[in-house]
Amino acid sequence: MTGNRNRWFLPEVPDVLGMLHRQWELTSAAAQAFAAWARGDAAQSDVIRRLEHEADEAKRALWRALRSAFVTPVDAEDLFAMSADLDEVLNGMKDAVREAEACLIVPDAAVATMADFLLQGVDRLGAAFARLVDDTGEATLAADEAVHAQRAIEHVYRDAVPALIGGDDLRDAVMRRELYLRIVTAGERVRGVAERIWYCVVKES
C-alpha cells in the first residue's frame, strides 16, 4: 500500500522525444505527399491539409507535456524550438499548395526538384532525432545532411528564377516565384531544426 502511495508523488516523465518523433512522422508523410503533388498528383493537396491538422495536434500534445515534465532527455526549450520549426516546415508546404491552387499555377520541374530536396531534408531530421540521445555524432551528421538538402533547394531556386524573368507572362512569373519562395522558406525551417540539433549536442558536451 505504501508503495502505491509513493507512486502518486513520482514526477511525471512523459515521452517527449517520442512525441517529437510523432510530429516528425506526420511532417515526413506530408513531405512525401508534397513531393507527389509537385509531380502532378493534385489529390495529394487534401492529404497535406489533413496531415497538417494532425501534426498541429501532435505539436500541442508535446507542448503540453513539456509544461508538466519534471525532467526531459533534451532541454525543454530546445524541444519546443525544434517542434515549432518543424511545424513551420509543414505550414510552408500547405501554404505553397494553397497558393498554387488559388493562382492556378501548375507545379513545374523546379517545384518538383525543390520538393524532393525538402523531403530529403525532413527525412534526415528524423534520423537525427532518432540518435539525438544515444549517438550525437550520428545525430549531427544527419543534421548536416538536412542542411545540405536545404542548400540544394536554394540552388534550384537561384537557377530557376532567371528563366522566369525571361518569360512572356509576367503574372505567371511573379506567382511562380512566390511559390518557389514558399518552398525555400520551408527549407530554411529545416535548417533551423538542424542547427538546433547541433546546439543541443554542443550544450550537452
N, C-alpha and C positions, 0 to 999 in steps of 0.2 A: 504493500500500500504506500509505504514511504517513497519507494522508487517511482511510483506513478505520480505522486505529488511533485517530486523533483523535476520530472519531465515537463510539468506545467510551466516551470520557470526557465527552461532552457531557451537561449536566444534563438530566434528564427534564422535559419540558414537556407534561403531559397536558392535554387539552381539558376543563378543569374546568367552564368555563361551558357547554360542550356537554353535560356530564354533568348539571349542574343543570337545564338545559333538558329533558333526557330525563326526569328525575324530575318536572318540572313537567308534561310531556306526559301522563304516566301519571296524575298528580293531576287534570289537566283532564278526561281521559277519565272518571275516577271521578266527578268533579263532574257531568258530563253524565249519567252513569248514575244518580247520586243524585237529580238533578232529575227524571229519568224515573220512578224508583222513587217519589218523593214525589207523583207524579201518577197513581200506580196501577199501574205496571208492576213487579209484585213480583219478576219474574225478574231484574231488574237487581241484586238483592242479591248474587247469585253473581258477577256481573261486578265489582262493587265489591270483593268479597273477593279475587278474582283479581288485580285491579289493585293492591290494597294490597300483596300479596306481591311483585309485580313492582316496585313503587315502592320497597319495602324493599331489594330487590337493587340498584336504581339508586342509592339513598342510600348503601349500603355501598360501592359501587364509587367513588362520589365521595369519600367519607371516606378510603378507602384511597389514592386519587390525591392527596388533599391532604397526606397524610403524606410522599409521595415527591416532590411537585412542588418544583422549585427556585425557580421564580417563578410567580405567578398574576396574571391581569389584574385581579382584585379580591382584596383581602386575604383570606387563607385563613380567618381567624376569622369574617369576615362570610359567606363562602360556607358554612361549617359551620353558622352560626346560621340562615341562610335555608333551608338544606336540612332542618335539624331542625324548624323551624316548619312547613315545607311537609309534612313527614312527619306532623305532628300534625293538620294540616288533613284529610288523608286518613284518619287514625286516627279523627278525630271523626265523619266520615261513616260509616265502618264500624261504629263503636260505636253510632251513632244507629239504624242499620238493625238491628243485633243486638238492641238494647234494645227496639225496636218489635216485632220478631218474638217475642222472649221474653215480652213483656207483652201480645201480641195487640192491639197498637194499630195502627189503620189511619191512615196519614197524612191529615191534614186540609188545609184551604185554607191555614192559617198555615204548616204544614210545607212545602207546595209553594212558597209565595211566598218563604220564607226560603231554600229550596234554590235557587231561581232567582237570588236575590241572591248566594248563596255561589258559584254558578257564574260570575256576573259578576265577582266579586272575584278568583277564581282566574284567570280569563282575563286580567284586567288585570295580574296579576302576570307572566304570560307576556310581555305587551307590554313591561313594564318590564325584564325580564331581557334581552329582545332588543336594547334600546337602552342598556343599562347602561354600556357602554364607549364607544360612538361618539356618543351623543346623550343626555347626562344630563338635559337639560331634558325631553325626551320620556319618559325613564325615570321621573322624579319626578312628571310629570303622570299617567302610568299608575298609579303607586303611590298618588297621591291618589285616583284613581278607585276603586282597590281599597278604600281606607279608606271612601269614600262608600258602597260596597256593604255593607261591614261594619256601618256605622251604620244602614243601611236594615234589616238583619237585626234589630238591636236594637229599632228602631221597631216592626217587625212583632211581635216578642216582647212588647213592652210593651202593645200594643193587644190581643193575643190572650189574655193571662193573665187579665184581669178577666172575660172570658166564661167561662173555665174555672171560676173561683171561684163564679160564679152558677149552675153546673150542679147536677144532682141526684146524679151519680155521682162521689163523692169519689175513689174509687180511680182512675177514668179521668182525672180532673182532675190528680191527682198524677203519674201515669205520663206523661200527655201533656206536662205542664210539664217533666218531666225530659228528654223527647225534644226539646222546644224548646231547652232549655239546652245539649244536645249540639251543636246547630247554632250557637247563639250562641257557644259556646266555639270551634268550628271557625272561625267568623268572626273571633274575636279573634286566632287564629293567622294568618289572612290579614293582619290589621292589623300583626301582629308582623313579617311578611316585608316589608310595605310600608315600615314605619318603618326597618327595617334597610337597605332600598334607599336611603332618604333619608340614612341615616348614612354609607353608602358614598360617596355623592356629596359630602356635606359634608366628609368626611375627606380626600377626594382634591382638593378645590377649593383 
